[in-house]
Amino acid sequence: MMWVTPEGARPADQLELDDLPLGTMHRRYIKLGEDGIGLSLRVPVLIARGGKPGPVFGIVAALHGNELNGIPLIHRLFRDLKVEKVKGTLVAVIVANVPGLLLHQRVFNDGEDLNRVFPGRADGNCSQVYAYNLLHRIVNRFDYMIDLHTASFGRVNSLYIRANMDDEKIAHMAKTLQPQIVLNSPAPIQTLRGQAIELGIPSITLEMCNPSRIQKDVVRMSLLGVKNLLRSLKVLPGALNKSNQVSIFCSDSEWLYTSKGGFLETLPSVATVVEEGEIIARLRNIFGDVIQEYKAPYSGIIIGRSVNPIAQTGARIVHLGRITHKHD
């Protein structure tokens, strides 16, 4: 590969692609704001300007600061590239929420969830300005986007995709990645995915399992899927790799919550199919007595689950998807 700036990254105020020579790799720090002493808040970006013209494919990781699995996926994808064979441009925001990452927390440094403040405001509060600039200085250059996430604190996820399956291009993206589960999930307008779709950018969210850690097997499986998608769009050369993974499609889903407080034991693992009426969790009081059993209200698959045993009334139990069919 040919790195134009192998020793470091060049600062920039926005993502500029048109002047980059074909067949070159670049590193940038894109400015999204300033901190309390006037230093720039910048996000690290990798750019692979392919040897042939084509679409701009964007990947965004760590919009929540504790969602780490997407970072090594990006590293490995760019490490393996033969840039002269790329058709179009690959752009990867390695860490979207830099302040959150440095504070080892999910939210932005003003306490807001960045994925609930889009499209942001140029004249808004700290998180709104940051989200606005991320959208308008980087993401609006994309023709396709994958937003890489994981579960939140106290929960674990399967390897699954959120996608608007009524959109043909988006459905193709979701199916080609072949995750464990594909969830039909229209994008809330205040999310990055929702705003990208508003801009006409076909986008999906890939949930890469668990927070605050790097899971090598999850990174490997996800990378295979991302490369398959890039091959299907002719961004990367070569045939698609066949996977043994059979994706399960869900029409919709819901979280189940506790009706009392106590010590929660959630029974099924993620990606497990459960039957209607099956016991999925037990709640005990402080003395160890079972005070409540929770049953699946319908047959479905466990998309995510709680791993935090301390459950206040209204605590999450499982994220249960309604299965429509399997896709090989």
Contacts in CASP RR format, 6 or more apart in sequence:
PFRMAT RR
TARGET T0000
AUTHOR 0000-0000-0000
METHOD contacts of the structure
MODEL  1
MMWVTPEGARPADQLELDDLPLGTMHRRYIKLGEDGIGLSLRVPVLIARG
GKPGPVFGIVAALHGNELNGIPLIHRLFRDLKVEKVKGTLVAVIVANVPG
LLLHQRVFNDGEDLNRVFPGRADGNCSQVYAYNLLHRIVNRFDYMIDLHT
ASFGRVNSLYIRANMDDEKIAHMAKTLQPQIVLNSPAPIQTLRGQAIELG
IPSITLEMCNPSRIQKDVVRMSLLGVKNLLRSLKVLPGALNKSNQVSIFC
SDSEWLYTSKGGFLETLPSVATVVEEGEIIARLRNIFGDVIQEYKAPYSG
IIIGRSVNPIAQTGARIVHLGRITHKHD
1 25 0 8 1.000
1 48 0 8 1.000
1 78 0 8 1.000
1 81 0 8 1.000
1 82 0 8 1.000
1 83 0 8 1.000
2 23 0 8 1.000
2 24 0 8 1.000
2 25 0 8 1.000
2 83 0 8 1.000
3 24 0 8 1.000
3 25 0 8 1.000
3 26 0 8 1.000
3 27 0 8 1.000
4 21 0 8 1.000
4 24 0 8 1.000
4 25 0 8 1.000
4 26 0 8 1.000
5 26 0 8 1.000
5 27 0 8 1.000
8 27 0 8 1.000
9 27 0 8 1.000
9 28 0 8 1.000
9 29 0 8 1.000
9 44 0 8 1.000
9 45 0 8 1.000
10 26 0 8 1.000
10 27 0 8 1.000
10 28 0 8 1.000
10 29 0 8 1.000
11 28 0 8 1.000
11 29 0 8 1.000
11 31 0 8 1.000
11 40 0 8 1.000
11 42 0 8 1.000
12 28 0 8 1.000
12 29 0 8 1.000
12 30 0 8 1.000
12 31 0 8 1.000
13 30 0 8 1.000
13 31 0 8 1.000
13 137 0 8 1.000
14 30 0 8 1.000
14 137 0 8 1.000
14 138 0 8 1.000
15 28 0 8 1.000
15 30 0 8 1.000
15 45 0 8 1.000
15 47 0 8 1.000
15 91 0 8 1.000
15 137 0 8 1.000
15 138 0 8 1.000
15 141 0 8 1.000
17 47 0 8 1.000
17 49 0 8 1.000
17 56 0 8 1.000
17 89 0 8 1.000
17 91 0 8 1.000
17 141 0 8 1.000
20 26 0 8 1.000
20 47 0 8 1.000
20 49 0 8 1.000
20 89 0 8 1.000
21 49 0 8 1.000
22 49 0 8 1.000
22 50 0 8 1.000
22 51 0 8 1.000
22 52 0 8 1.000
22 53 0 8 1.000
23 48 0 8 1.000
23 49 0 8 1.000
23 50 0 8 1.000
23 51 0 8 1.000
23 83 0 8 1.000
23 84 0 8 1.000
23 86 0 8 1.000
24 49 0 8 1.000
24 50 0 8 1.000
24 83 0 8 1.000
25 46 0 8 1.000
25 47 0 8 1.000
25 48 0 8 1.000
25 49 0 8 1.000
25 78 0 8 1.000
25 81 0 8 1.000
25 83 0 8 1.000
26 46 0 8 1.000
26 47 0 8 1.000
26 49 0 8 1.000
27 44 0 8 1.000
27 45 0 8 1.000
27 46 0 8 1.000
27 47 0 8 1.000
28 44 0 8 1.000
28 45 0 8 1.000
28 47 0 8 1.000
29 40 0 8 1.000
29 42 0 8 1.000
29 43 0 8 1.000
29 44 0 8 1.000
29 45 0 8 1.000
30 42 0 8 1.000
30 43 0 8 1.000
30 45 0 8 1.000
30 137 0 8 1.000
30 138 0 8 1.000
31 40 0 8 1.000
31 41 0 8 1.000
31 42 0 8 1.000
31 133 0 8 1.000
31 137 0 8 1.000
32 41 0 8 1.000
32 42 0 8 1.000
32 43 0 8 1.000
32 129 0 8 1.000
32 130 0 8 1.000
32 133 0 8 1.000
32 134 0 8 1.000
32 137 0 8 1.000
33 40 0 8 1.000
33 41 0 8 1.000
33 129 0 8 1.000
33 130 0 8 1.000
33 133 0 8 1.000
34 40 0 8 1.000
34 41 0 8 1.000
35 41 0 8 1.000
41 98 0 8 1.000
41 99 0 8 1.000
41 130 0 8 1.000
42 98 0 8 1.000
43 93 0 8 1.000
43 94 0 8 1.000
43 95 0 8 1.000
43 96 0 8 1.000
43 98 0 8 1.000
43 134 0 8 1.000
43 138 0 8 1.000
44 93 0 8 1.000
44 94 0 8 1.000
44 95 0 8 1.000
44 98 0 8 1.000
45 91 0 8 1.000
45 92 0 8 1.000
45 93 0 8 1.000
45 94 0 8 1.000
45 138 0 8 1.000
46 74 0 8 1.000
46 78 0 8 1.000
46 90 0 8 1.000
46 91 0 8 1.000
46 92 0 8 1.000
46 94 0 8 1.000
47 89 0 8 1.000
47 90 0 8 1.000
47 91 0 8 1.000
47 92 0 8 1.000
48 78 0 8 1.000
48 81 0 8 1.000
48 83 0 8 1.000
48 86 0 8 1.000
48 89 0 8 1.000
48 90 0 8 1.000
48 91 0 8 1.000
49 83 0 8 1.000
49 86 0 8 1.000
49 88 0 8 1.000
49 89 0 8 1.000
50 83 0 8 1.000
50 84 0 8 1.000
50 85 0 8 1.000
50 86 0 8 1.000
50 87 0 8 1.000
50 88 0 8 1.000
50 89 0 8 1.000
50 90 0 8 1.000
51 83 0 8 1.000
51 84 0 8 1.000
51 85 0 8 1.000
51 86 0 8 1.000
51 87 0 8 1.000
51 88 0 8 1.000
52 86 0 8 1.000
52 87 0 8 1.000
52 88 0 8 1.000
53 87 0 8 1.000
53 88 0 8 1.000
54 87 0 8 1.000
54 88 0 8 1.000
54 89 0 8 1.000
54 235 0 8 1.000
55 88 0 8 1.000
55 89 0 8 1.000
55 143 0 8 1.000
55 144 0 8 1.000
55 233 0 8 1.000
55 235 0 8 1.000
56 88 0 8 1.000
56 89 0 8 1.000
56 91 0 8 1.000
56 141 0 8 1.000
56 142 0 8 1.000
56 143 0 8 1.000
56 144 0 8 1.000
57 88 0 8 1.000
57 89 0 8 1.000
57 90 0 8 1.000
57 91 0 8 1.000
57 142 0 8 1.000
57 143 0 8 1.000
57 144 0 8 1.000
57 145 0 8 1.000
57 230 0 8 1.000
57 233 0 8 1.000
57 235 0 8 1.000
58 90 0 8 1.000
58 91 0 8 1.000
58 92 0 8 1.000
58 93 0 8 1.000
58 139 0 8 1.000
58 142 0 8 1.000
58 144 0 8 1.000
58 145 0 8 1.000
58 146 0 8 1.000
59 73 0 8 1.000
59 74 0 8 1.000
59 77 0 8 1.000
59 90 0 8 1.000
59 91 0 8 1.000
59 92 0 8 1.000
59 93 0 8 1.000
59 145 0 8 1.000
59 146 0 8 1.000
59 148 0 8 1.000
59 226 0 8 1.000
60 92 0 8 1.000
60 93 0 8 1.000
60 96 0 8 1.000
60 139 0 8 1.000
60 145 0 8 1.000
60 146 0 8 1.000
60 147 0 8 1.000
60 148 0 8 1.000
60 192 0 8 1.000
61 67 0 8 1.000
61 70 0 8 1.000
61 71 0 8 1.000
61 73 0 8 1.000
61 74 0 8 1.000
61 92 0 8 1.000
61 93 0 8 1.000
61 94 0 8 1.000
61 95 0 8 1.000
61 96 0 8 1.000
61 148 0 8 1.000
62 68 0 8 1.000
62 70 0 8 1.000
62 71 0 8 1.000
62 94 0 8 1.000
62 95 0 8 1.000
62 96 0 8 1.000
62 97 0 8 1.000
62 101 0 8 1.000
62 148 0 8 1.000
63 96 0 8 1.000
63 97 0 8 1.000
63 114 0 8 1.000
63 115 0 8 1.000
63 147 0 8 1.000
63 149 0 8 1.000
63 192 0 8 1.000
64 97 0 8 1.000
64 100 0 8 1.000
64 106 0 8 1.000
64 107 0 8 1.000
64 113 0 8 1.000
64 114 0 8 1.000
64 115 0 8 1.000
64 149 0 8 1.000
64 150 0 8 1.000
64 152 0 8 1.000
64 211 0 8 1.000
65 95 0 8 1.000
65 97 0 8 1.000
65 100 0 8 1.000
65 101 0 8 1.000
65 103 0 8 1.000
65 104 0 8 1.000
65 105 0 8 1.000
65 106 0 8 1.000
65 107 0 8 1.000
66 100 0 8 1.000
66 101 0 8 1.000
66 104 0 8 1.000
66 105 0 8 1.000
66 106 0 8 1.000
66 150 0 8 1.000
66 153 0 8 1.000
66 211 0 8 1.000
66 212 0 8 1.000
67 106 0 8 1.000
67 148 0 8 1.000
67 149 0 8 1.000
67 150 0 8 1.000
67 208 0 8 1.000
67 211 0 8 1.000
68 150 0 8 1.000
68 211 0 8 1.000
68 212 0 8 1.000
68 213 0 8 1.000
68 214 0 8 1.000
69 148 0 8 1.000
69 150 0 8 1.000
69 208 0 8 1.000
69 209 0 8 1.000
69 210 0 8 1.000
69 213 0 8 1.000
69 214 0 8 1.000
69 215 0 8 1.000
69 218 0 8 1.000
69 219 0 8 1.000
69 222 0 8 1.000
70 148 0 8 1.000
70 208 0 8 1.000
70 219 0 8 1.000
70 222 0 8 1.000
71 94 0 8 1.000
71 95 0 8 1.000
71 214 0 8 1.000
72 214 0 8 1.000
72 216 0 8 1.000
72 219 0 8 1.000
73 148 0 8 1.000
73 208 0 8 1.000
73 219 0 8 1.000
73 222 0 8 1.000
73 223 0 8 1.000
73 226 0 8 1.000
74 92 0 8 1.000
74 94 0 8 1.000
75 94 0 8 1.000
76 219 0 8 1.000
76 223 0 8 1.000
77 90 0 8 1.000
77 92 0 8 1.000
77 223 0 8 1.000
77 226 0 8 1.000
77 227 0 8 1.000
78 90 0 8 1.000
78 92 0 8 1.000
81 90 0 8 1.000
85 236 0 8 1.000
85 237 0 8 1.000
86 235 0 8 1.000
86 236 0 8 1.000
87 234 0 8 1.000
87 235 0 8 1.000
87 236 0 8 1.000
87 237 0 8 1.000
88 235 0 8 1.000
90 230 0 8 1.000
90 235 0 8 1.000
91 138 0 8 1.000
91 141 0 8 1.000
91 142 0 8 1.000
93 134 0 8 1.000
93 138 0 8 1.000
95 101 0 8 1.000
96 114 0 8 1.000
96 134 0 8 1.000
96 192 0 8 1.000
97 108 0 8 1.000
97 114 0 8 1.000
99 108 0 8 1.000
99 109 0 8 1.000
100 106 0 8 1.000
100 107 0 8 1.000
100 108 0 8 1.000
100 109 0 8 1.000
103 109 0 8 1.000
104 212 0 8 1.000
106 113 0 8 1.000
106 152 0 8 1.000
106 153 0 8 1.000
106 211 0 8 1.000
107 113 0 8 1.000
107 114 0 8 1.000
108 114 0 8 1.000
108 126 0 8 1.000
108 127 0 8 1.000
108 130 0 8 1.000
109 126 0 8 1.000
110 125 0 8 1.000
110 126 0 8 1.000
110 127 0 8 1.000
111 127 0 8 1.000
112 125 0 8 1.000
112 126 0 8 1.000
112 127 0 8 1.000
114 127 0 8 1.000
114 130 0 8 1.000
114 131 0 8 1.000
114 192 0 8 1.000
115 149 0 8 1.000
115 190 0 8 1.000
115 191 0 8 1.000
115 192 0 8 1.000
116 188 0 8 1.000
116 190 0 8 1.000
116 191 0 8 1.000
117 127 0 8 1.000
117 128 0 8 1.000
117 131 0 8 1.000
117 190 0 8 1.000
118 131 0 8 1.000
118 135 0 8 1.000
118 189 0 8 1.000
118 190 0 8 1.000
118 191 0 8 1.000
118 192 0 8 1.000
118 194 0 8 1.000
118 195 0 8 1.000
119 131 0 8 1.000
119 132 0 8 1.000
119 135 0 8 1.000
119 195 0 8 1.000
119 198 0 8 1.000
120 127 0 8 1.000
120 128 0 8 1.000
120 129 0 8 1.000
120 131 0 8 1.000
120 132 0 8 1.000
120 135 0 8 1.000
121 128 0 8 1.000
121 129 0 8 1.000
121 132 0 8 1.000
122 129 0 8 1.000
122 132 0 8 1.000
122 133 0 8 1.000
123 129 0 8 1.000
124 132 0 8 1.000
131 192 0 8 1.000
134 192 0 8 1.000
135 192 0 8 1.000
135 195 0 8 1.000
135 196 0 8 1.000
135 199 0 8 1.000
139 145 0 8 1.000
139 192 0 8 1.000
139 195 0 8 1.000
139 196 0 8 1.000
139 199 0 8 1.000
139 201 0 8 1.000
140 199 0 8 1.000
140 201 0 8 1.000
142 196 0 8 1.000
142 201 0 8 1.000
143 201 0 8 1.000
143 202 0 8 1.000
144 173 0 8 1.000
144 201 0 8 1.000
144 202 0 8 1.000
144 203 0 8 1.000
144 233 0 8 1.000
145 193 0 8 1.000
145 196 0 8 1.000
145 201 0 8 1.000
145 202 0 8 1.000
145 203 0 8 1.000
145 204 0 8 1.000
146 173 0 8 1.000
146 203 0 8 1.000
146 204 0 8 1.000
146 205 0 8 1.000
146 206 0 8 1.000
146 226 0 8 1.000
146 229 0 8 1.000
147 192 0 8 1.000
147 193 0 8 1.000
147 196 0 8 1.000
147 203 0 8 1.000
147 204 0 8 1.000
147 205 0 8 1.000
147 206 0 8 1.000
148 205 0 8 1.000
148 206 0 8 1.000
148 208 0 8 1.000
148 222 0 8 1.000
149 205 0 8 1.000
149 206 0 8 1.000
149 207 0 8 1.000
149 208 0 8 1.000
150 157 0 8 1.000
150 207 0 8 1.000
150 208 0 8 1.000
150 209 0 8 1.000
150 210 0 8 1.000
150 211 0 8 1.000
151 157 0 8 1.000
151 207 0 8 1.000
151 209 0 8 1.000
151 210 0 8 1.000
151 211 0 8 1.000
151 304 0 8 1.000
152 211 0 8 1.000
153 211 0 8 1.000
153 212 0 8 1.000
153 308 0 8 1.000
154 211 0 8 1.000
154 306 0 8 1.000
154 307 0 8 1.000
154 308 0 8 1.000
155 211 0 8 1.000
155 304 0 8 1.000
155 305 0 8 1.000
155 306 0 8 1.000
155 307 0 8 1.000
155 308 0 8 1.000
155 316 0 8 1.000
156 209 0 8 1.000
156 210 0 8 1.000
156 270 0 8 1.000
156 304 0 8 1.000
156 305 0 8 1.000
156 307 0 8 1.000
157 207 0 8 1.000
157 208 0 8 1.000
157 209 0 8 1.000
157 210 0 8 1.000
157 270 0 8 1.000
157 303 0 8 1.000
157 304 0 8 1.000
157 319 0 8 1.000
158 179 0 8 1.000
158 180 0 8 1.000
158 181 0 8 1.000
158 207 0 8 1.000
158 209 0 8 1.000
158 270 0 8 1.000
158 271 0 8 1.000
158 301 0 8 1.000
158 302 0 8 1.000
158 303 0 8 1.000
158 304 0 8 1.000
159 179 0 8 1.000
159 180 0 8 1.000
159 181 0 8 1.000
159 206 0 8 1.000
159 207 0 8 1.000
159 208 0 8 1.000
159 209 0 8 1.000
159 218 0 8 1.000
159 221 0 8 1.000
159 222 0 8 1.000
159 271 0 8 1.000
160 179 0 8 1.000
160 180 0 8 1.000
160 181 0 8 1.000
160 182 0 8 1.000
160 183 0 8 1.000
160 206 0 8 1.000
160 207 0 8 1.000
160 303 0 8 1.000
161 174 0 8 1.000
161 177 0 8 1.000
161 179 0 8 1.000
161 181 0 8 1.000
161 182 0 8 1.000
161 183 0 8 1.000
161 204 0 8 1.000
161 205 0 8 1.000
161 206 0 8 1.000
161 207 0 8 1.000
162 183 0 8 1.000
162 185 0 8 1.000
162 187 0 8 1.000
162 193 0 8 1.000
162 204 0 8 1.000
162 205 0 8 1.000
162 207 0 8 1.000
163 170 0 8 1.000
163 171 0 8 1.000
163 173 0 8 1.000
163 174 0 8 1.000
163 182 0 8 1.000
163 183 0 8 1.000
163 184 0 8 1.000
163 185 0 8 1.000
163 204 0 8 1.000
163 205 0 8 1.000
164 170 0 8 1.000
164 171 0 8 1.000
164 184 0 8 1.000
164 185 0 8 1.000
164 186 0 8 1.000
164 187 0 8 1.000
164 197 0 8 1.000
165 171 0 8 1.000
165 174 0 8 1.000
165 182 0 8 1.000
165 184 0 8 1.000
165 249 0 8 1.000
166 184 0 8 1.000
167 197 0 8 1.000
167 202 0 8 1.000
169 202 0 8 1.000
170 197 0 8 1.000
170 202 0 8 1.000
170 203 0 8 1.000
170 204 0 8 1.000
172 232 0 8 1.000
173 202 0 8 1.000
173 204 0 8 1.000
173 229 0 8 1.000
174 182 0 8 1.000
174 204 0 8 1.000
175 182 0 8 1.000
175 247 0 8 1.000
175 327 0 8 1.000
176 225 0 8 1.000
176 228 0 8 1.000
176 229 0 8 1.000
176 232 0 8 1.000
176 240 0 8 1.000
177 204 0 8 1.000
177 206 0 8 1.000
177 222 0 8 1.000
177 225 0 8 1.000
177 226 0 8 1.000
177 228 0 8 1.000
177 229 0 8 1.000
178 225 0 8 1.000
178 228 0 8 1.000
178 243 0 8 1.000
178 245 0 8 1.000
178 247 0 8 1.000
179 206 0 8 1.000
179 222 0 8 1.000
179 225 0 8 1.000
179 245 0 8 1.000
179 247 0 8 1.000
180 245 0 8 1.000
180 247 0 8 1.000
180 248 0 8 1.000
180 271 0 8 1.000
181 247 0 8 1.000
181 248 0 8 1.000
181 249 0 8 1.000
181 250 0 8 1.000
181 271 0 8 1.000
181 301 0 8 1.000
181 303 0 8 1.000
181 321 0 8 1.000
182 247 0 8 1.000
182 248 0 8 1.000
182 249 0 8 1.000
182 250 0 8 1.000
182 327 0 8 1.000
183 250 0 8 1.000
183 252 0 8 1.000
183 253 0 8 1.000
183 303 0 8 1.000
183 321 0 8 1.000
184 249 0 8 1.000
184 250 0 8 1.000
184 251 0 8 1.000
184 252 0 8 1.000
184 324 0 8 1.000
185 205 0 8 1.000
185 252 0 8 1.000
185 253 0 8 1.000
187 193 0 8 1.000
187 194 0 8 1.000
187 197 0 8 1.000
187 203 0 8 1.000
187 205 0 8 1.000
188 194 0 8 1.000
189 195 0 8 1.000
189 198 0 8 1.000
191 205 0 8 1.000
193 203 0 8 1.000
193 204 0 8 1.000
193 205 0 8 1.000
194 203 0 8 1.000
196 203 0 8 1.000
197 203 0 8 1.000
206 222 0 8 1.000
206 226 0 8 1.000
208 215 0 8 1.000
208 218 0 8 1.000
208 219 0 8 1.000
208 222 0 8 1.000
209 215 0 8 1.000
209 218 0 8 1.000
209 270 0 8 1.000
210 218 0 8 1.000
221 245 0 8 1.000
224 241 0 8 1.000
224 243 0 8 1.000
225 243 0 8 1.000
227 236 0 8 1.000
227 241 0 8 1.000
228 240 0 8 1.000
228 241 0 8 1.000
228 243 0 8 1.000
230 236 0 8 1.000
231 237 0 8 1.000
231 238 0 8 1.000
231 239 0 8 1.000
231 240 0 8 1.000
232 240 0 8 1.000
246 326 0 8 1.000
246 327 0 8 1.000
246 328 0 8 1.000
247 326 0 8 1.000
247 327 0 8 1.000
247 328 0 8 1.000
248 271 0 8 1.000
248 273 0 8 1.000
248 301 0 8 1.000
248 323 0 8 1.000
248 325 0 8 1.000
248 326 0 8 1.000
248 327 0 8 1.000
249 323 0 8 1.000
249 324 0 8 1.000
249 325 0 8 1.000
249 326 0 8 1.000
249 327 0 8 1.000
250 300 0 8 1.000
250 301 0 8 1.000
250 303 0 8 1.000
250 321 0 8 1.000
250 322 0 8 1.000
250 323 0 8 1.000
250 324 0 8 1.000
251 322 0 8 1.000
251 323 0 8 1.000
251 324 0 8 1.000
252 321 0 8 1.000
252 322 0 8 1.000
253 303 0 8 1.000
253 319 0 8 1.000
253 320 0 8 1.000
253 321 0 8 1.000
253 322 0 8 1.000
254 319 0 8 1.000
254 320 0 8 1.000
254 321 0 8 1.000
255 316 0 8 1.000
255 317 0 8 1.000
255 318 0 8 1.000
255 319 0 8 1.000
255 320 0 8 1.000
256 280 0 8 1.000
256 281 0 8 1.000
256 294 0 8 1.000
256 297 0 8 1.000
256 316 0 8 1.000
256 317 0 8 1.000
256 318 0 8 1.000
256 320 0 8 1.000
257 314 0 8 1.000
257 315 0 8 1.000
257 316 0 8 1.000
257 317 0 8 1.000
258 264 0 8 1.000
258 283 0 8 1.000
258 292 0 8 1.000
258 294 0 8 1.000
258 311 0 8 1.000
258 312 0 8 1.000
258 313 0 8 1.000
258 314 0 8 1.000
258 315 0 8 1.000
258 317 0 8 1.000
259 292 0 8 1.000
259 313 0 8 1.000
259 314 0 8 1.000
260 283 0 8 1.000
260 291 0 8 1.000
260 292 0 8 1.000
260 313 0 8 1.000
261 283 0 8 1.000
261 311 0 8 1.000
261 312 0 8 1.000
261 313 0 8 1.000
261 314 0 8 1.000
261 315 0 8 1.000
262 283 0 8 1.000
262 284 0 8 1.000
262 285 0 8 1.000
262 286 0 8 1.000
262 291 0 8 1.000
262 310 0 8 1.000
262 311 0 8 1.000
262 312 0 8 1.000
263 283 0 8 1.000
263 284 0 8 1.000
263 285 0 8 1.000
263 286 0 8 1.000
263 288 0 8 1.000
263 309 0 8 1.000
263 310 0 8 1.000
263 311 0 8 1.000
264 281 0 8 1.000
264 282 0 8 1.000
264 283 0 8 1.000
264 306 0 8 1.000
264 308 0 8 1.000
264 309 0 8 1.000
264 310 0 8 1.000
264 311 0 8 1.000
264 315 0 8 1.000
264 317 0 8 1.000
265 281 0 8 1.000
265 282 0 8 1.000
265 283 0 8 1.000
265 284 0 8 1.000
265 309 0 8 1.000
266 280 0 8 1.000
266 281 0 8 1.000
266 305 0 8 1.000
266 306 0 8 1.000
266 307 0 8 1.000
266 317 0 8 1.000
266 318 0 8 1.000
267 279 0 8 1.000
267 280 0 8 1.000
267 281 0 8 1.000
267 282 0 8 1.000
268 274 0 8 1.000
268 278 0 8 1.000
268 280 0 8 1.000
268 302 0 8 1.000
268 305 0 8 1.000
268 318 0 8 1.000
269 302 0 8 1.000
269 305 0 8 1.000
270 302 0 8 1.000
270 303 0 8 1.000
270 304 0 8 1.000
270 305 0 8 1.000
271 301 0 8 1.000
271 302 0 8 1.000
272 301 0 8 1.000
272 302 0 8 1.000
273 299 0 8 1.000
273 300 0 8 1.000
273 301 0 8 1.000
273 302 0 8 1.000
273 323 0 8 1.000
274 280 0 8 1.000
274 296 0 8 1.000
274 299 0 8 1.000
274 300 0 8 1.000
274 301 0 8 1.000
274 302 0 8 1.000
274 320 0 8 1.000
275 296 0 8 1.000
275 299 0 8 1.000
275 300 0 8 1.000
276 295 0 8 1.000
276 296 0 8 1.000
276 297 0 8 1.000
276 298 0 8 1.000
276 299 0 8 1.000
277 295 0 8 1.000
277 296 0 8 1.000
277 297 0 8 1.000
278 295 0 8 1.000
278 296 0 8 1.000
279 293 0 8 1.000
279 294 0 8 1.000
279 295 0 8 1.000
280 294 0 8 1.000
280 295 0 8 1.000
280 296 0 8 1.000
280 302 0 8 1.000
280 317 0 8 1.000
280 318 0 8 1.000
281 293 0 8 1.000
281 294 0 8 1.000
281 317 0 8 1.000
281 318 0 8 1.000
282 290 0 8 1.000
282 292 0 8 1.000
282 293 0 8 1.000
282 294 0 8 1.000
283 290 0 8 1.000
283 291 0 8 1.000
283 292 0 8 1.000
283 293 0 8 1.000
283 294 0 8 1.000
283 311 0 8 1.000
284 290 0 8 1.000
284 291 0 8 1.000
285 291 0 8 1.000
294 317 0 8 1.000
296 320 0 8 1.000
297 320 0 8 1.000
298 320 0 8 1.000
298 322 0 8 1.000
299 323 0 8 1.000
300 320 0 8 1.000
300 321 0 8 1.000
300 322 0 8 1.000
300 323 0 8 1.000
301 320 0 8 1.000
301 321 0 8 1.000
301 323 0 8 1.000
302 318 0 8 1.000
302 319 0 8 1.000
302 320 0 8 1.000
302 321 0 8 1.000
303 318 0 8 1.000
303 319 0 8 1.000
303 320 0 8 1.000
303 321 0 8 1.000
304 318 0 8 1.000
304 319 0 8 1.000
305 317 0 8 1.000
305 318 0 8 1.000
305 319 0 8 1.000
306 315 0 8 1.000
306 316 0 8 1.000
306 317 0 8 1.000
306 318 0 8 1.000
308 315 0 8 1.000
END
